[in-house]
Amino acid sequence: MRLLVALVISVPLLSSCAVYMAASGEKEPDLGAIKTGATRSDVELHLGEPVSSSEMPDGRRYAVYEYQIGNEPSTGRAVAHGTMDVLTLGLWEIIGTPIEGLSGDTNRLAVTYNEFWQVEEVKALREK
């Protein structure tokens, strides 16, 4: 009986990785807002900080941004993971956490800015 009580109490403590990941995914950016003439602050509002950036000899700037597609926050997925955690006494985390970790595709976008920090060129980068 003590073991059963200990397991029931430990389920909420053991679970929640997959639940948290499902509930706090990343909202997809509005890529339509990233176009020639947009400002750097407009781009970073949608994509966040660049993963790399550099200045070109002619004064223009080059920045690479990463974003995710297909990993939006989902209450439904979070509830499903939570239910499976309870039904399996936390063992679902062995399967659920990797599933959530692999959801969504990470993409990269290269943006070239002019000397006034306005978008000059946008290019999708291919993964190798």
N, C-alpha and C positions, 0 to 999 in steps of 0.2 A: 504494500500500500504506500509506503514511504517513497519507493522508487517511482511509482505512478504520479504521486503528487510532485516530486522533484522534476519529473519530465514535463508535466503540465505547466509548472511554473517557469521552467527554462525555455519553453517554446518561444515566448515573446523575446527573450534575450538572445536566443540563437538565430531567430529569424530576422528578417527585415532588410537584409542586403538587397535581395531581388525586389522586394516591395519598395524600398527607397529608390532604387535605380529606375524602376518603372514609373514611379510617381514624379521623379525629378529629371526626366529626360531633357533633351535640348529642343527648344522650339526651332522649327526650320526658318532660316532667314528669308527675307523678301529680296531675292536676287534681282528683281525688276528695278529696284531702287538704285542698284549699282550700275551706273551708266556714265558715259562721257559727260563731263561737266559737273558731276556730283562732287561734293566736298569730302575730304578725308573723314570729318566727323560724321557725315551721312553714312559712309561705308562702315565705319567702326560701330555705329549704332546698330547695324544689322549683323556684322560679322565679328565684332569684338576686336581685340588687339591683334596685330599681325604676329605670325610666328617667326617671321624674319623680315628685315627691311634693310635697304641700303640706298646710298646716294650715288647717282651716276655722275660722271665727269661734267656733263652739260647742265647740272643743277636739278634735273628731274629725279624723282624718287621712285623706287621699286619696292613693293611690299607683297608678301605672300600671306594669305589668310586661310585658315582651316575652318570648315563648318560641317555639320552633320545633317544628313537627310535620313528620315525614317526612324528617328528616335525621339519622337514627341512625347511629352509627359502623358501618361494614361492612367486614369483612376481605375478603369476596368482591369488593366493588366496588374496593377498593384493589388487590387482586391483578389484577383485570381491567385496571385502568388501567396498572399496572406492566407487564403483558404487552404491552399495546398500545404503551406507550412503547418497549419493547425492539424490537418488530416494526417500528415505524415510525421507529426511530432518534430518538425524542423528539418527533416531529412531532404525536403524539397529544395533547400538552399543549395545542395550539391549539384542539382540540375538547373534550378531557376537562375542562380547568379551568373553562370556562364552564358545562359540564353540571353539575359539582359545585357551582359557585357559585349555580346556579339551583334546586338541589334543596331541597326543604322549603318550608314556608309559615310566615311569621312572623305570629304572632297577638299581640294585646294584651288584657290583662285589667286591669280597674280594680277596686281593692279599697278599701273604706272601713273604717277602723279606729275603734273607740271610744277613749275616753281611756286605757284600759288596754292598748292595742295588741292588741285582739282583733278578729277580722273581724266586721264588722257586715253588709256587703253585698259581693257579688262580681258583676261585670258584664262580659261580653265586649264589647269595643269593635269596631266594624265599620271596616274599611279603606275609605277614600274612593276 
